[in-house]
Amino acid sequence: MSANQIKSKQSTLGTHFLPVRRMMLAMLVLTPVSGLLACGYRLRGMVDLPYRVIAITGSPTPPMRNDLQQVILTGTDAKVAINPKDADVLLEITNEVYGREILTYNSSGQISAYRLTIRVGFRAIDTAGADILPDTEIYISRDMDFSNSTVLATDAQQQQFLTLMRKDLAVQILRRLAASSKSQQSKSF
Protein backbone atom coordinates (compact mmCIF):
# COMPACT_ATOMS: atom_id res chain seq x y z
CA MET A 1 0.00 0.00 0.00
CA SER A 2 1.42 3.36 -0.96
CA ALA A 3 1.48 6.47 1.19
CA ASN A 4 -1.24 8.14 -0.94
CA GLN A 5 -3.59 5.19 -0.48
CA ILE A 6 -3.10 5.30 3.32
CA LYS A 7 -3.79 9.06 3.42
CA SER A 8 -6.97 8.72 1.35
CA LYS A 9 -8.18 5.86 3.56
CA GLN A 10 -7.53 7.96 6.74
CA SER A 11 -9.35 10.99 5.32
CA THR A 12 -12.32 8.79 4.42
CA LEU A 13 -12.48 7.41 7.96
CA GLY A 14 -12.23 10.93 9.44
CA THR A 15 -15.20 12.22 7.47
CA HIS A 16 -17.21 9.11 8.34
CA PHE A 17 -16.83 9.71 12.09
CA LEU A 18 -17.44 13.49 11.91
CA PRO A 19 -21.29 13.28 12.12
CA VAL A 20 -21.01 10.77 14.96
CA ARG A 21 -18.60 13.07 16.79
CA ARG A 22 -20.96 16.04 16.40
CA MET A 23 -23.90 13.98 17.62
CA MET A 24 -21.96 12.83 20.70
CA LEU A 25 -20.92 16.40 21.45
CA ALA A 26 -24.52 17.60 21.13
CA MET A 27 -25.73 14.87 23.48
CA LEU A 28 -22.98 15.75 25.96
CA VAL A 29 -24.13 19.37 26.00
CA LEU A 30 -27.89 18.79 25.93
CA THR A 31 -28.10 16.07 28.60
CA PRO A 32 -27.35 18.35 31.61
CA VAL A 33 -29.53 21.13 30.22
CA SER A 34 -32.49 18.81 29.72
CA GLY A 35 -31.99 17.43 33.24
CA LEU A 36 -32.19 20.95 34.69
CA LEU A 37 -35.29 21.77 32.67
CA ALA A 38 -36.97 18.53 33.70
CA CYS A 39 -36.56 19.28 37.40
CA GLY A 40 -38.14 22.73 37.04
CA TYR A 41 -34.97 24.80 37.23
CA ARG A 42 -35.23 28.21 35.67
CA LEU A 43 -32.86 31.15 35.49
CA ARG A 44 -33.56 34.29 37.45
CA GLY A 45 -35.51 36.81 35.51
CA MET A 46 -39.22 37.20 35.19
CA VAL A 47 -41.35 37.11 38.32
CA ASP A 48 -44.85 35.76 37.74
CA LEU A 49 -47.23 38.17 39.46
CA PRO A 50 -51.01 37.85 39.16
CA TYR A 51 -51.32 41.64 39.45
CA ARG A 52 -51.39 43.99 36.47
CA VAL A 53 -50.77 47.29 38.28
CA ILE A 54 -48.71 47.84 41.45
CA ALA A 55 -48.43 51.04 43.47
CA ILE A 56 -45.38 51.64 45.66
CA THR A 57 -46.43 53.48 48.80
CA GLY A 58 -44.96 54.13 52.22
CA SER A 59 -41.58 55.69 52.74
CA PRO A 60 -38.95 54.13 50.49
CA THR A 61 -35.81 56.12 49.76
CA PRO A 62 -35.65 57.42 46.17
CA PRO A 63 -33.02 54.82 45.14
CA MET A 64 -35.14 51.97 46.56
CA ARG A 65 -38.26 53.31 44.84
CA ASN A 66 -36.36 53.51 41.53
CA ASP A 67 -35.00 49.97 41.93
CA LEU A 68 -38.46 48.60 42.73
CA GLN A 69 -39.96 50.39 39.73
CA GLN A 70 -37.20 49.13 37.46
CA VAL A 71 -37.62 45.53 38.63
CA ILE A 72 -41.40 45.71 38.25
CA LEU A 73 -41.19 47.17 34.75
CA THR A 74 -38.41 44.91 33.45
CA GLY A 75 -38.94 41.71 35.44
CA THR A 76 -42.73 41.35 35.42
CA ASP A 77 -45.70 41.96 33.17
CA ALA A 78 -47.08 44.52 35.65
CA LYS A 79 -47.09 48.31 35.46
CA VAL A 80 -46.35 50.84 38.20
CA ALA A 81 -49.23 53.10 39.22
CA ILE A 82 -48.64 56.68 40.28
CA ASN A 83 -52.03 56.89 41.98
CA PRO A 84 -52.71 54.07 44.48
CA LYS A 85 -56.41 54.07 43.47
CA ASP A 86 -55.41 52.77 40.02
CA ALA A 87 -53.48 49.78 41.41
CA ASP A 88 -54.44 46.13 41.92
CA VAL A 89 -52.08 45.87 44.89
CA LEU A 90 -50.34 48.37 47.14
CA LEU A 91 -46.73 47.57 48.04
CA GLU A 92 -46.05 49.59 51.17
CA ILE A 93 -42.45 50.06 52.28
CA THR A 94 -42.72 50.54 56.04
CA ASN A 95 -39.04 51.07 56.84
CA GLU A 96 -35.62 50.97 55.25
CA VAL A 97 -32.50 50.96 57.40
CA TYR A 98 -28.92 51.07 56.16
CA GLY A 99 -26.06 50.01 58.39
CA ARG A 100 -22.30 49.64 58.40
CA GLU A 101 -20.47 47.87 61.17
CA ILE A 102 -16.82 47.12 61.70
CA LEU A 103 -16.09 43.51 60.87
CA THR A 104 -12.34 43.13 61.49
CA TYR A 105 -9.21 45.01 62.50
CA ASN A 106 -5.70 44.43 61.19
CA SER A 107 -2.60 43.84 63.36
CA SER A 108 -1.99 47.58 63.81
CA GLY A 109 -5.53 48.20 65.07
CA GLN A 110 -6.91 49.76 61.89
CA ILE A 111 -10.20 48.74 60.33
CA SER A 112 -9.71 46.15 57.58
CA ALA A 113 -13.30 45.12 56.78
CA TYR A 114 -16.86 46.37 57.13
CA ARG A 115 -20.21 44.61 56.98
CA LEU A 116 -22.84 46.55 55.02
CA THR A 117 -26.48 45.83 55.80
CA ILE A 118 -29.85 46.89 54.48
CA ARG A 119 -33.09 46.00 56.26
CA VAL A 120 -36.39 46.68 54.48
CA GLY A 121 -39.83 46.26 56.02
CA PHE A 122 -42.82 46.01 53.72
CA ARG A 123 -46.34 44.71 53.34
CA ALA A 124 -48.79 44.29 50.50
CA ILE A 125 -52.50 45.06 50.55
CA ASP A 126 -55.17 44.63 47.92
CA THR A 127 -57.65 47.31 46.90
CA ALA A 128 -60.14 46.17 49.55
CA GLY A 129 -57.55 46.67 52.29
CA ALA A 130 -56.95 42.97 52.99
CA ASP A 131 -53.41 41.83 53.70
CA ILE A 132 -51.87 39.92 50.81
CA LEU A 133 -48.52 39.91 52.54
CA PRO A 134 -48.44 40.89 56.22
CA ASP A 135 -45.65 43.00 57.70
CA THR A 136 -42.45 41.34 56.50
CA GLU A 137 -38.81 42.24 56.80
CA ILE A 138 -35.93 41.33 54.51
CA TYR A 139 -32.34 41.68 55.57
CA ILE A 140 -29.25 41.52 53.37
CA SER A 141 -25.59 41.93 54.26
CA ARG A 142 -22.29 42.04 52.36
CA ASP A 143 -18.76 42.04 53.69
CA MET A 144 -16.41 44.63 52.24
CA ASP A 145 -12.64 44.91 52.64
CA PHE A 146 -11.29 48.32 53.60
CA SER A 147 -7.90 49.96 53.17
CA ASN A 148 -6.85 53.38 54.50
CA SER A 149 -4.65 53.89 51.43
CA THR A 150 -7.61 53.70 49.02
CA VAL A 151 -10.38 55.53 50.85
CA LEU A 152 -11.94 57.08 47.72
CA ALA A 153 -11.99 53.76 45.88
CA THR A 154 -13.49 52.10 48.95
CA ASP A 155 -16.29 54.71 49.04
CA ALA A 156 -17.07 54.03 45.39
CA GLN A 157 -17.01 50.29 46.06
CA GLN A 158 -19.39 50.75 49.01
CA GLN A 159 -21.84 52.64 46.79
CA GLN A 160 -21.66 49.86 44.19
CA PHE A 161 -22.32 47.25 46.88
CA LEU A 162 -25.32 49.18 48.20
CA THR A 163 -26.74 49.58 44.69
CA LEU A 164 -26.45 45.84 44.00
CA MET A 165 -27.91 45.03 47.43
CA ARG A 166 -30.94 47.30 46.81
CA LYS A 167 -31.58 45.67 43.42
CA ASP A 168 -31.35 42.22 45.00
CA LEU A 169 -33.80 43.29 47.72
CA ALA A 170 -36.23 44.64 45.12
CA VAL A 171 -36.24 41.27 43.33
CA GLN A 172 -36.66 39.43 46.64
CA ILE A 173 -39.61 41.64 47.60
CA LEU A 174 -41.38 40.84 44.32
CA ARG A 175 -40.62 37.12 44.71
CA ARG A 176 -42.17 37.19 48.17
CA LEU A 177 -45.21 38.97 46.78
CA ALA A 178 -45.53 36.36 44.02
CA ALA A 179 -45.15 33.48 46.49
CA SER A 180 -47.74 34.92 48.88
CA SER A 181 -50.26 35.44 46.09
CA LYS A 182 -49.78 31.82 44.94
CA SER A 183 -50.30 30.52 48.48
CA GLN A 184 -53.46 32.62 48.85
CA GLN A 185 -54.80 31.26 45.57
CA SER A 186 -54.19 27.68 46.76
CA LYS A 187 -55.98 28.42 50.04
CA SER A 188 -59.05 29.62 48.17
CA PHE A 189 -59.57 26.21 46.52
N, C-alpha and C positions, 0 to 999 in steps of 0.2 A: 504494500500500500504506500503510495507516495504521500508527501507532505501536504499537497493540495487536496487530496482525497480526505485526509484526516481533518483538515481545517473545514472543509465543506460539511463533513459529517457532524463536527462539533457545533457549527453554526446552525445546522438543522435541528439538533437537539436543544440548543438554547432557545430558539424561537418556539419550539413545541412546549417547553415548560413555562414560557412567559405568561400565558393566560392562567395557568394553574397558580403561579407565583402571585399574580395580581389578586386572584380569588382568595388565596390564603391570607394575604395582607388585608383585604377588605373584611374577611371574617374576623381576623385578629382585632381590627379596629371596632367593628360593629358589635361584637359580642358584649364587651363591658357597657357600651352605651345602651344597648337594648336591655341589659340587666337592670340598669339604673332607671330606665323608663318604665319597666315592668313593675318595679317596687313603688312607683309613685313619686320618685325624686323629680324635683323641678328646680331650675335655677331661680335665684332671687329675681324679682322684677315686679310684675303686675300683682297687685293685691285685689282679690275678688271681694268687692263690697256690694251689698244689695241696695245701697243708697245711690241716688243719682246726684243729689246736691247736698253738700256739707258746708256748714257755717262754723268758722273758728271763732269762739267767743272766749271770755275770761280775760286773763292778763298775761298773754305770752309776750316775751320780748320780741322786738321787730325781727331779729334774725331767726328766732324759732317760728314765728308766724310765716316768714318767707319760706323756710325749709318745709313746713307742713303744707303750704300751698303748692310748692313745687312738687312734692311727693304725691299729693292728691292729683294734680294735673297731669303728671307724667307717668305715675305708677298705677293709676286706677282709671276707670271709665267715668268717674264722678267729676262734678264741677264744684267750684268754690263759690258760695253765696256771700255777697256783701251784706245783705239784709237777712238776719236770722229767720224772719217770717217766710222767706222763700226756700228755706232748707228742709230736707227730709230728716236730717239729724243735726244736732248741735254738739260740737266737740268743744267742751269747755276746759281750758287750761287753768287749773286752780292755783298752781304755784310752779315756780321754776327757780331752782337754787344752783348756783355755780360755786364750786369750791376748789381750793388748792391746798394740799397739805404736804409737809415735808416728809419724804419717804426715807431717804438715807443721807448720811453725812460721810465725807471722805476722812482719811486719816488725819488731816490737819483741821478738822472740825468745820469745814465748809460744806454747804449743801451740795449734794451730787445728784439727787433725783427728787422729783415731785410726783404726787398723784393728783391728777385732775379729775374732778367729779362733776356730773350734772345730774340733778334730781328733778323730775318733772311729775307733777300731780295733775291728773285730768279725769274727766268723766264725760260720758256721752248720754244725751237725752233725746228722745224723739219729739215730734211736734206736739204731742199730747202732754208732755212733761214726765213721761215714764222713763225710768232709768234703763238704758240699754247696756251701759257699762257703769257700774257704781264707782265711787271714788277709788282711783287706782294710782299707784305711783311706780314710776320706772326710774331706775338708777343705773348709771353707766360710769365707769372709771377707766382711765388710761394712765399708765406710768410713763413719765417723761424724764430723760436724763437732762442734767443741768451742768453747765460749765460757766465759771465766772469770766473766762476769757472770751466767750461768745454770747454775751448777754443779748445783743440785738437779734442774733440768729435764733436764740432760744425763745425770745418773745414771738418771733414770726412762727416758729414751730408750734408754740403753745396755741396761737390763733388757728393754725391749720388743724391741730388736734381737736380743738373745741368745735370748729366747723364740721369736721367729720363726725364727731360725737353727736352733734345736734341732728345731722342728717340721718344717722343711725337711729336715734331716738324717734324721729318723725316716722320712719318706716315701721319701727316697733309699735308705735301708737296705733298706726293704721292696721297692723296685723292683729293687735289685740281687739280692735273694733270689729274687724272681720270675723275673728274667732268667736267673739261674744254674740254677734248677730247670728252666726251659724248655730250656736248652742241654744239660743232663744227660739230659732226656727224648729229645732229638733224637739224642744220642750212643748211646742204648740201642737205637735202631732199626737 
